[in-house]
Amino acid sequence: MASLRALVLRGPDPERDGVSTWRAKDLCRIVQARFGVAYSENGMLRLLHDLGLSWQKTRPLHPEADFKAQARFKKFPPLIAEVAHDHPAAERLEVWFLDEARIGQTGRVCRRWFERGMRPRGVRDLRHQAVYLFGAVCPERDVGVALVLPTVGAAAMQAMLDELAQAVRPGAHAVVLMDRAGWHIAKSLTVPANLTPLFLPPYSPELNAIERVWLHLRERFLSHRLWPTYDAILDACCAAWNALLDETGRIRSLGTLDWATVSS
């Protein structure tokens, strides 16, 4: 079972195996050849489910992603210790994840339950009006803050940092994980005294827990929608974010990363 699970997680080599993703019948053939055990396709699907596996859409992987840099970044305690050393007056440290998402009329479709063997239809707008949802979450506290703005840039980022600074607990200091987008590192930014940016390795969105929040909002609230005006998009983003905040424990469950924690 362990060997089969490892095989599935590793995935096929398209050049060697002739397929880009494993099908149930491929795995039935491999298990028969390697282990001498025969499964039907339905039996193989049940076995994969029992192994804790599910059929999921893959995340795009940038060819220049540096896995060694990502592994080093996940050695989080030394990074946190350095921030604590630089801010001895802080009573405690908080870890926040910050980013922004473009939400607009150029919509997307998502998965939905439907009749087996039939592909459902989903509404997708093709116009281009959009807003930018700036957001930050602290999974440990199960809280978040957001601004819906018309553009990205240094001014928008400054407004977001100022908003985030007000959400940090009194006496605490926030470590804010984010990427190096141009407006995140603009020289004109004035970082509030209770925030310390901690920049992720290049091409590493999977290290930013707020990416899970964006996916949740898109899948649950912001797909299959037609918005006639800018204000309609803005209202939908506000409603989606407020629904996220109203669901106790949702930010914690979406955003908690085992390596990105602060010891009490």
FIMINU-735545 format. One record per residue (C-alpha): residue number from 1; residue in three letters; x, y, z. Coordinates in Angstrom, 1 decimal. Layout:
+-----+------+--------+--------+--------+
! pos ! code !     c1 !     c2 !     c3 !
+-----+------+--------+--------+--------+
! NUM !  Ala !      X !      Y !      Z !
...
+-----+------+--------+--------+--------+
END
This chain:
+-----+------+--------+--------+--------+
! pos ! code !     c1 !     c2 !     c3 !
+-----+------+--------+--------+--------+
!   1 !  Met !    0.0 !    0.0 !    0.0 !
!   2 !  Ala !    2.9 !    2.4 !    0.8 !
!   3 !  Ser !    4.6 !    1.7 !   -2.5 !
!   4 !  Leu !    1.3 !    2.3 !   -4.4 !
!   5 !  Arg !    0.7 !    5.5 !   -2.6 !
!   6 !  Ala !    4.2 !    6.7 !   -3.3 !
!   7 !  Leu !    3.8 !    5.8 !   -7.0 !
!   8 !  Val !    0.5 !    7.7 !   -7.3 !
!   9 !  Leu !    1.9 !   10.8 !   -5.5 !
!  10 !  Arg !    5.0 !   10.8 !   -7.7 !
!  11 !  Gly !    2.9 !   10.7 !  -10.8 !
!  12 !  Pro !    3.7 !    9.3 !  -14.3 !
!  13 !  Asp !    6.5 !   10.4 !  -16.6 !
!  14 !  Pro !    4.7 !   11.3 !  -19.8 !
!  15 !  Glu !    7.7 !   10.3 !  -21.9 !
!  16 !  Arg !    8.2 !    6.9 !  -20.2 !
!  17 !  Asp !    4.6 !    6.0 !  -19.2 !
!  18 !  Gly !    2.8 !    7.6 !  -22.1 !
!  19 !  Val !    0.2 !    9.4 !  -20.0 !
!  20 !  Ser !    0.3 !   12.8 !  -18.2 !
!  21 !  Thr !   -1.8 !   11.6 !  -15.2 !
!  22 !  Trp !   -2.6 !    8.2 !  -13.8 !
!  23 !  Arg !   -6.0 !    6.7 !  -14.7 !
!  24 !  Ala !   -7.6 !    4.0 !  -12.7 !
!  25 !  Lys !   -7.0 !    1.4 !  -15.5 !
!  26 !  Asp !   -3.3 !    2.4 !  -15.6 !
!  27 !  Leu !   -2.9 !    1.7 !  -11.9 !
!  28 !  Cys !   -4.8 !   -1.6 !  -12.2 !
!  29 !  Arg !   -2.3 !   -2.7 !  -14.9 !
!  30 !  Ile !    0.7 !   -1.6 !  -12.8 !
!  31 !  Val !   -0.6 !   -3.2 !   -9.6 !
!  32 !  Gln !   -1.2 !   -6.4 !  -11.5 !
!  33 !  Ala !    2.3 !   -6.4 !  -13.0 !
!  34 !  Arg !    4.2 !   -5.4 !   -9.9 !
!  35 !  Phe !    2.3 !   -7.1 !   -7.1 !
!  36 !  Gly !    0.2 !   -9.8 !   -8.8 !
!  37 !  Val !   -3.1 !   -8.4 !   -7.4 !
!  38 !  Ala !   -6.1 !   -7.8 !   -9.7 !
!  39 !  Tyr !   -8.4 !   -4.8 !   -9.1 !
!  40 !  Ser !  -11.4 !   -3.6 !  -11.1 !
!  41 !  Glu !  -11.3 !    0.2 !  -11.9 !
!  42 !  Asn !  -14.0 !    0.8 !   -9.2 !
!  43 !  Gly !  -12.0 !   -1.2 !   -6.8 !
!  44 !  Met !   -8.9 !    0.8 !   -7.5 !
!  45 !  Leu !  -10.8 !    4.1 !   -7.0 !
!  46 !  Arg !  -12.0 !    2.8 !   -3.6 !
!  47 !  Leu !   -8.5 !    1.8 !   -2.7 !
!  48 !  Leu !   -7.1 !    5.2 !   -3.6 !
!  49 !  His !   -9.7 !    6.8 !   -1.4 !
!  50 !  Asp !   -8.8 !    4.5 !    1.4 !
!  51 !  Leu !   -5.2 !    5.6 !    1.0 !
!  52 !  Gly !   -6.2 !    9.2 !    1.7 !
!  53 !  Leu !   -5.9 !   10.3 !   -2.0 !
!  54 !  Ser !   -8.4 !   12.4 !   -4.0 !
!  55 !  Trp !   -8.7 !   13.6 !   -7.6 !
!  56 !  Gln !   -7.5 !   17.3 !   -7.5 !
!  57 !  Lys !   -6.7 !   20.0 !   -9.9 !
!  58 !  Thr !   -2.9 !   20.7 !   -9.9 !
!  59 !  Arg !   -1.4 !   24.1 !   -8.9 !
!  60 !  Pro !    0.8 !   25.6 !  -11.7 !
!  61 !  Leu !    4.5 !   25.2 !  -11.0 !
!  62 !  His !    6.9 !   27.9 !  -12.2 !
!  63 !  Pro !   10.0 !   26.3 !  -13.8 !
!  64 !  Glu !   12.3 !   28.7 !  -11.9 !
!  65 !  Ala !   11.0 !   27.7 !   -8.5 !
!  66 !  Asp !   13.9 !   27.0 !   -6.1 !
!  67 !  Phe !   12.9 !   24.1 !   -3.9 !
!  68 !  Lys !   16.1 !   24.4 !   -1.8 !
!  69 !  Ala !   15.3 !   28.0 !   -1.0 !
!  70 !  Gln !   11.7 !   27.0 !   -0.1 !
!  71 !  Ala !   13.1 !   24.4 !    2.3 !
!  72 !  Arg !   15.4 !   26.9 !    3.9 !
!  73 !  Phe !   12.5 !   29.3 !    4.4 !
!  74 !  Lys !   10.5 !   26.7 !    6.1 !
!  75 !  Lys !   13.1 !   26.6 !    8.8 !
!  76 !  Phe !   11.1 !   29.3 !   10.4 !
!  77 !  Pro !   12.3 !   29.6 !   14.1 !
!  78 !  Pro !   15.6 !   31.3 !   13.2 !
!  79 !  Leu !   13.7 !   33.9 !   11.1 !
!  80 !  Ile !   11.3 !   34.5 !   13.9 !
!  81 !  Ala !   14.1 !   34.7 !   16.5 !
!  82 !  Glu !   15.8 !   37.4 !   14.4 !
!  83 !  Val !   12.6 !   39.5 !   14.4 !
!  84 !  Ala !   12.1 !   39.0 !   18.1 !
!  85 !  His !   15.7 !   40.1 !   18.7 !
!  86 !  Asp !   15.1 !   43.3 !   16.7 !
!  87 !  His !   11.9 !   44.1 !   18.7 !
!  88 !  Pro !   12.6 !   43.2 !   22.3 !
!  89 !  Ala !    9.7 !   45.4 !   23.6 !
!  90 !  Ala !    7.1 !   43.2 !   21.8 !
!  91 !  Glu !    5.1 !   41.1 !   24.2 !
!  92 !  Arg !    4.5 !   38.5 !   21.6 !
!  93 !  Leu !    4.8 !   37.9 !   17.8 !
!  94 !  Glu !    2.0 !   37.2 !   15.4 !
!  95 !  Val !    2.4 !   35.6 !   11.9 !
!  96 !  Trp !    0.3 !   37.2 !    9.2 !
!  97 !  Phe !    0.0 !   36.3 !    5.5 !
!  98 !  Leu !   -0.6 !   39.1 !    3.0 !
!  99 !  Asp !   -1.4 !   39.2 !   -0.7 !
! 100 !  Glu !   -3.9 !   40.5 !   -3.2 !
! 101 !  Ala !   -6.3 !   38.9 !   -5.7 !
! 102 !  Arg !   -7.8 !   40.3 !   -8.8 !
! 103 !  Ile !  -11.6 !   39.7 !   -8.9 !
! 104 !  Gly !  -13.6 !   40.8 !  -11.9 !
! 105 !  Gln !  -15.8 !   40.2 !  -14.8 !
! 106 !  Thr !  -13.3 !   37.9 !  -16.5 !
! 107 !  Gly !  -14.6 !   35.1 !  -14.3 !
! 108 !  Arg !  -13.8 !   31.5 !  -13.7 !
! 109 !  Val !  -15.6 !   28.2 !  -13.3 !
! 110 !  Cys !  -15.2 !   25.8 !  -10.5 !
! 111 !  Arg !  -16.1 !   22.3 !   -9.5 !
! 112 !  Arg !  -19.7 !   21.4 !   -8.6 !
! 113 !  Trp !  -21.7 !   18.3 !   -7.9 !
! 114 !  Phe !  -23.5 !   17.0 !  -10.9 !
! 115 !  Glu !  -24.8 !   13.8 !  -12.6 !
! 116 !  Arg !  -22.1 !   11.2 !  -13.1 !
! 117 !  Gly !  -20.9 !   11.0 !  -16.7 !
! 118 !  Met !  -22.3 !   14.5 !  -17.5 !
! 119 !  Arg !  -20.2 !   17.7 !  -17.6 !
! 120 !  Pro !  -22.1 !   20.6 !  -16.0 !
! 121 !  Arg !  -22.1 !   24.1 !  -17.5 !
! 122 !  Gly !  -21.1 !   27.2 !  -15.5 !
! 123 !  Val !  -21.6 !   30.9 !  -16.3 !
! 124 !  Arg !  -18.3 !   32.7 !  -17.1 !
! 125 !  Asp !  -18.2 !   36.4 !  -17.9 !
! 126 !  Leu !  -15.8 !   37.6 !  -20.6 !
! 127 !  Arg !  -15.7 !   41.3 !  -19.8 !
! 128 !  His !  -12.7 !   42.9 !  -18.0 !
! 129 !  Gln !  -13.8 !   45.3 !  -15.2 !
! 130 !  Ala !  -12.2 !   44.2 !  -11.9 !
! 131 !  Val !  -11.2 !   45.2 !   -8.4 !
! 132 !  Tyr !   -8.2 !   44.2 !   -6.3 !
! 133 !  Leu !   -8.9 !   42.5 !   -3.0 !
! 134 !  Phe !   -6.0 !   43.1 !   -0.6 !
! 135 !  Gly !   -6.1 !   40.8 !    2.3 !
! 136 !  Ala !   -4.1 !   39.5 !    5.3 !
! 137 !  Val !   -4.9 !   36.7 !    7.7 !
! 138 !  Cys !   -3.5 !   35.6 !   11.0 !
! 139 !  Pro !   -4.5 !   31.9 !   11.3 !
! 140 !  Glu !   -3.4 !   31.6 !   15.0 !
! 141 !  Arg !   -5.9 !   34.3 !   15.9 !
! 142 !  Asp !   -8.5 !   33.3 !   13.3 !
! 143 !  Val !   -8.8 !   36.9 !   12.1 !
! 144 !  Gly !   -8.2 !   38.8 !    8.9 !
! 145 !  Val !   -8.4 !   42.3 !    7.4 !
! 146 !  Ala !   -9.0 !   43.4 !    3.8 !
! 147 !  Leu !   -9.4 !   46.3 !    1.5 !
! 148 !  Val !  -11.1 !   46.3 !   -1.9 !
! 149 !  Leu !   -9.3 !   48.8 !   -4.1 !
! 150 !  Pro !   -9.5 !   49.8 !   -7.8 !
! 151 !  Thr !   -5.8 !   49.4 !   -8.5 !
! 152 !  Val !   -2.6 !   47.9 !   -7.2 !
! 153 !  Gly !    0.4 !   50.1 !   -6.5 !
! 154 !  Ala !    2.4 !   51.6 !   -3.7 !
! 155 !  Ala !   -0.5 !   53.8 !   -2.5 !
! 156 !  Ala !   -2.8 !   50.8 !   -2.3 !
! 157 !  Met !   -0.1 !   48.8 !   -0.5 !
! 158 !  Gln !    0.4 !   51.6 !    2.0 !
! 159 !  Ala !   -3.3 !   51.7 !    2.8 !
! 160 !  Met !   -3.2 !   48.0 !    3.4 !
! 161 !  Leu !   -0.2 !   48.1 !    5.7 !
! 162 !  Asp !   -1.8 !   50.9 !    7.7 !
! 163 !  Glu !   -5.0 !   48.8 !    8.0 !
! 164 !  Leu !   -3.1 !   45.7 !    9.0 !
! 165 !  Ala !   -1.2 !   47.6 !   11.7 !
! 166 !  Gln !   -4.4 !   48.5 !   13.4 !
! 167 !  Ala !   -5.4 !   44.8 !   13.5 !
! 168 !  Val !   -2.3 !   43.6 !   15.4 !
! 169 !  Arg !   -2.9 !   43.1 !   19.1 !
! 170 !  Pro !   -1.7 !   45.9 !   21.3 !
! 171 !  Gly !    1.8 !   45.2 !   22.5 !
! 172 !  Ala !    2.4 !   42.6 !   19.8 !
! 173 !  His !    4.5 !   42.7 !   16.7 !
! 174 !  Ala !    3.5 !   41.1 !   13.4 !
! 175 !  Val !    5.7 !   39.2 !   11.0 !
! 176 !  Val !    4.0 !   39.6 !    7.6 !
! 177 !  Leu !    4.8 !   37.0 !    5.0 !
! 178 !  Met !    4.4 !   38.2 !    1.4 !
! 179 !  Asp !    6.0 !   38.0 !   -2.0 !
! 180 !  Arg !    8.2 !   40.6 !   -3.7 !
! 181 !  Ala !    5.7 !   42.2 !   -6.0 !
! 182 !  Gly !    6.8 !   45.7 !   -7.0 !
! 183 !  Trp !    4.3 !   47.5 !   -4.8 !
! 184 !  His !    5.3 !   45.3 !   -1.8 !
! 185 !  Ile !    8.9 !   46.5 !   -1.8 !
! 186 !  Ala !    8.3 !   50.1 !   -3.1 !
! 187 !  Lys !   10.8 !   52.5 !   -1.6 !
! 188 !  Ser !    8.0 !   55.0 !   -1.0 !
! 189 !  Leu !    6.3 !   52.6 !    1.5 !
! 190 !  Thr !    6.4 !   53.5 !    5.2 !
! 191 !  Val !    6.1 !   50.2 !    7.1 !
! 192 !  Pro !    4.3 !   50.7 !   10.4 !
! 193 !  Ala !    6.4 !   50.2 !   13.5 !
! 194 !  Asn !    4.5 !   47.1 !   14.6 !
! 195 !  Leu !    5.0 !   45.2 !   11.3 !
! 196 !  Thr !    8.1 !   43.4 !    9.9 !
! 197 !  Pro !    7.8 !   42.1 !    6.3 !
! 198 !  Leu !    9.3 !   38.7 !    5.7 !
! 199 !  Phe !    9.6 !   38.0 !    1.9 !
! 200 !  Leu !    9.0 !   34.6 !    0.4 !
! 201 !  Pro !   11.4 !   32.9 !   -2.0 !
! 202 !  Pro !   10.6 !   33.8 !   -5.7 !
! 203 !  Tyr !    7.9 !   31.7 !   -7.4 !
! 204 !  Ser !    6.6 !   30.2 !   -4.1 !
! 205 !  Pro !    2.9 !   31.0 !   -3.8 !
! 206 !  Glu !    2.3 !   27.7 !   -2.0 !
! 207 !  Leu !    4.2 !   29.2 !    1.0 !
! 208 !  Asn !    1.7 !   31.9 !    1.4 !
! 209 !  Ala !   -1.3 !   30.6 !    3.3 !
! 210 !  Ile !   -3.6 !   33.3 !    2.0 !
! 211 !  Glu !   -3.6 !   31.6 !   -1.4 !
! 212 !  Arg !   -5.8 !   29.0 !    0.2 !
! 213 !  Val !   -8.1 !   31.8 !    1.3 !
! 214 !  Trp !   -8.3 !   33.1 !   -2.3 !
! 215 !  Leu !   -9.2 !   29.7 !   -3.6 !
! 216 !  His !  -11.9 !   29.2 !   -0.9 !
! 217 !  Leu !  -13.5 !   32.6 !   -1.7 !
! 218 !  Arg !  -13.4 !   31.9 !   -5.5 !
! 219 !  Glu !  -14.8 !   28.4 !   -5.2 !
! 220 !  Arg !  -17.5 !   29.2 !   -2.7 !
! 221 !  Phe !  -18.6 !   32.8 !   -3.4 !
! 222 !  Leu !  -17.0 !   34.4 !   -6.5 !
! 223 !  Ser !  -17.3 !   31.9 !   -9.4 !
! 224 !  His !  -20.2 !   31.5 !  -11.9 !
! 225 !  Arg !  -21.1 !   35.1 !  -11.4 !
! 226 !  Leu !  -22.1 !   37.9 !  -13.8 !
! 227 !  Trp !  -21.4 !   41.4 !  -12.4 !
! 228 !  Pro !  -22.9 !   44.3 !  -14.4 !
! 229 !  Thr !  -20.9 !   47.1 !  -12.8 !
! 230 !  Tyr !  -17.8 !   47.9 !  -10.8 !
! 231 !  Asp !  -19.9 !   48.4 !   -7.7 !
! 232 !  Ala !  -21.4 !   45.0 !   -8.0 !
! 233 !  Ile !  -18.0 !   43.4 !   -8.0 !
! 234 !  Leu !  -17.0 !   45.5 !   -5.0 !
! 235 !  Asp !  -20.1 !   44.5 !   -3.1 !
! 236 !  Ala !  -19.6 !   40.8 !   -3.9 !
! 237 !  Cys !  -16.0 !   40.9 !   -2.7 !
! 238 !  Cys !  -17.0 !   42.6 !    0.6 !
! 239 !  Ala !  -19.8 !   40.1 !    1.1 !
! 240 !  Ala !  -17.4 !   37.1 !    0.5 !
! 241 !  Trp !  -14.8 !   38.5 !    2.9 !
! 242 !  Asn !  -17.4 !   39.2 !    5.6 !
! 243 !  Ala !  -18.8 !   35.7 !    5.2 !
! 244 !  Leu !  -15.2 !   34.3 !    5.7 !
! 245 !  Leu !  -14.8 !   36.3 !    8.9 !
! 246 !  Asp !  -18.3 !   35.2 !   10.2 !
! 247 !  Glu !  -17.4 !   31.5 !    9.9 !
! 248 !  Thr !  -15.5 !   30.8 !   13.1 !
! 249 !  Gly !  -12.4 !   28.7 !   12.6 !
! 250 !  Arg !  -12.4 !   29.0 !    8.8 !
! 251 !  Ile !   -9.3 !   31.2 !    8.6 !
! 252 !  Arg !   -7.5 !   29.0 !   11.1 !
! 253 !  Ser !   -8.3 !   25.8 !    9.2 !
! 254 !  Leu !   -7.4 !   27.3 !    5.8 !
! 255 !  Gly !   -4.3 !   29.1 !    6.8 !
! 256 !  Thr !   -2.5 !   27.1 !    9.4 !
! 257 !  Leu !    0.9 !   25.8 !    8.2 !
! 258 !  Asp !    2.8 !   23.5 !   10.5 !
! 259 !  Trp !    6.1 !   25.2 !    9.8 !
! 260 !  Ala !    4.8 !   28.8 !   10.1 !
! 261 !  Thr !    4.1 !   29.0 !   13.8 !
! 262 !  Val !    5.4 !   31.0 !   16.8 !
! 263 !  Ser !    6.2 !   29.2 !   20.0 !
! 264 !  Ser !    4.3 !   30.5 !   23.0 !
+-----+------+--------+--------+--------+
END
